[in-house]
Amino acid sequence: MQNKILILNDILKGRGQFASEWFLVILKLENKIEWVLKPINEVINFYGGEVMFSPQGSLKIGKVTMQRKGGDDGRESAKMLQFKIDPTLLLK
């Protein structure tokens, strides 16, 4: 349980002097602009949740999906992980 929180902190907040305290989402569709600015700890709680595997085999922690990057034609970077979130969920 504690590792889940550490992982989400690393993904969304970062560490050290450049760790973020706020999370800004801006959505511009045609002439309409929506935005939200939230404290990072609130965002971490929002995206956190149960640890599970998706039907495609990706690891999920709440609303955060983790998968092997791949698609780099055999380069070393293909072994890295990528983390996916939908920031527009915070607008609702």
VMD Tcl script that draws the C-alpha trace (Angstrom):
set ca {
  {0.00 0.00 0.00}
  {2.80 2.45 0.87}
  {4.64 1.73 -2.40}
  {1.52 2.67 -4.36}
  {1.57 6.14 -2.81}
  {5.31 6.52 -3.48}
  {4.84 5.54 -7.14}
  {2.00 8.02 -7.64}
  {4.05 10.74 -5.93}
  {7.00 10.07 -8.24}
  {4.79 10.09 -11.36}
  {2.66 13.14 -10.59}
  {4.65 15.24 -8.13}
  {8.31 14.44 -8.60}
  {11.08 14.83 -6.03}
  {13.52 17.40 -4.79}
  {13.56 21.10 -5.50}
  {11.46 20.72 -8.66}
  {8.62 18.76 -7.03}
  {5.32 20.34 -8.03}
  {2.79 21.66 -5.54}
  {0.04 22.38 -8.07}
  {-1.47 20.65 -11.11}
  {-2.88 22.76 -13.96}
  {-5.14 21.42 -16.72}
  {-6.26 23.62 -19.62}
  {-8.65 22.36 -22.30}
  {-9.31 24.48 -25.39}
  {-12.01 23.26 -27.76}
  {-12.77 25.68 -30.58}
  {-13.54 29.00 -28.82}
  {-14.22 27.53 -25.38}
  {-11.50 27.29 -22.72}
  {-11.86 25.29 -19.49}
  {-9.20 25.09 -16.84}
  {-8.63 23.85 -13.31}
  {-5.77 24.36 -10.85}
  {-5.60 21.85 -8.00}
  {-3.17 21.10 -5.18}
  {-0.96 18.16 -6.16}
  {-1.94 16.07 -3.11}
  {-5.60 16.33 -4.09}
  {-4.68 15.19 -7.62}
  {-2.68 12.23 -6.26}
  {-5.69 11.16 -4.17}
  {-8.00 11.57 -7.19}
  {-5.89 9.41 -9.53}
  {-4.97 6.82 -6.88}
  {-6.97 3.68 -6.25}
  {-6.93 -0.09 -6.45}
  {-3.95 -1.85 -8.02}
  {-5.00 -4.19 -10.86}
  {-4.17 -5.42 -14.35}
  {-6.15 -4.24 -17.36}
  {-7.48 -6.80 -19.88}
  {-4.59 -5.75 -22.18}
  {-2.04 -6.62 -19.46}
  {-1.14 -3.10 -18.35}
  {-0.71 -2.40 -14.65}
  {-3.14 0.15 -13.23}
  {-3.02 2.08 -10.00}
  {-6.42 3.70 -9.82}
  {-6.74 5.92 -12.89}
  {-3.01 5.70 -13.80}
  {-2.00 3.12 -16.43}
  {1.58 1.82 -16.62}
  {2.94 -0.11 -19.57}
  {6.20 -0.95 -21.27}
  {7.00 1.77 -23.77}
  {7.94 -0.40 -26.77}
  {7.69 0.72 -30.38}
  {11.26 2.06 -30.52}
  {12.63 -0.38 -33.10}
  {14.69 -2.28 -30.52}
  {16.36 0.74 -28.89}
  {17.05 0.78 -25.14}
  {14.20 3.23 -24.58}
  {11.74 0.46 -25.55}
  {12.44 -1.12 -22.15}
  {11.24 1.95 -20.27}
  {7.84 2.37 -18.64}
  {5.30 4.95 -19.66}
  {2.56 6.26 -17.43}
  {-0.77 7.47 -18.77}
  {-3.44 9.63 -17.18}
  {-6.42 11.51 -18.56}
  {-5.97 15.04 -17.17}
  {-9.41 16.12 -18.41}
  {-10.99 13.97 -15.69}
  {-10.08 16.77 -13.27}
  {-12.37 19.16 -15.17}
  {-15.49 17.22 -14.20}
}
mol new
graphics top color blue
foreach p $ca { graphics top sphere $p radius 0.5 }
foreach p [lrange $ca 0 end-1] q [lrange $ca 1 end] { graphics top cylinder $p $q radius 0.2 }
display resetview
